[in-house]
Amino acid sequence: MKKYQYDIAISANTEQEADSKMKSLIVLASKLSAKELERLAHVVEHEPVKTALLKKP
């Protein structure tokens, strides 16, 4: 599989929070297919009840 490199900006309150977000995104990208990531993004954008469940501790 080819690797592609991107320069991105992440909104966060601190650099540590931005680093944590990036590490989490890398894990998601490495474990999920493009289609699965698209479905996850759709749920987060369009299904607030399911998103709220994910945010609960």
C-alpha positions as CSV (number, residue, x, y, z in Angstrom):
1,M,0.0,0.0,0.0
2,K,1.3,3.5,-0.9
3,K,1.8,6.1,1.8
4,Y,0.7,9.7,1.3
5,Q,1.8,12.7,3.3
6,Y,-0.3,15.7,4.2
7,D,0.2,18.9,6.1
8,I,-2.8,19.6,8.3
9,A,-3.9,22.0,11.1
10,I,-5.7,20.8,14.1
11,S,-7.8,23.0,16.4
12,A,-7.1,22.4,20.1
13,N,-6.6,24.4,23.3
14,T,-3.0,23.1,23.8
15,E,-0.3,21.5,21.8
16,Q,-0.7,18.4,23.9
17,E,-4.3,18.1,23.1
18,A,-3.5,18.6,19.4
19,D,-0.9,15.8,19.6
20,S,-3.4,13.5,21.3
21,K,-6.0,14.2,18.6
22,M,-3.4,13.5,15.9
23,K,-2.4,10.2,17.5
24,S,-6.0,9.2,17.7
25,L,-6.6,10.0,14.1
26,I,-3.6,8.0,13.1
27,V,-5.0,4.9,14.9
28,L,-8.4,5.3,13.3
29,A,-6.9,5.7,9.9
30,S,-4.7,2.6,10.3
31,K,-7.4,0.4,11.7
32,L,-10.4,1.4,9.6
33,S,-10.9,1.3,5.8
34,A,-11.8,4.5,3.9
35,K,-15.4,3.4,3.7
36,E,-15.6,2.8,7.5
37,L,-14.0,6.2,8.1
38,E,-16.6,7.8,5.9
39,R,-19.4,6.1,7.8
40,L,-17.9,7.2,11.1
41,A,-17.6,10.8,9.9
42,H,-21.3,10.6,8.7
43,V,-22.4,9.5,12.1
44,V,-20.5,12.2,13.9
45,E,-21.8,14.9,11.5
46,H,-25.4,13.8,11.2
47,E,-26.4,11.7,14.2
48,P,-26.0,13.7,17.3
49,V,-27.6,11.1,19.6
50,K,-25.1,8.4,18.6
51,T,-22.2,11.0,18.8
52,A,-23.4,11.9,22.4
53,L,-23.2,8.2,23.4
54,L,-19.6,8.1,22.2
55,K,-18.7,11.1,24.2
56,K,-20.0,9.7,27.5
57,P,-17.2,8.5,29.9
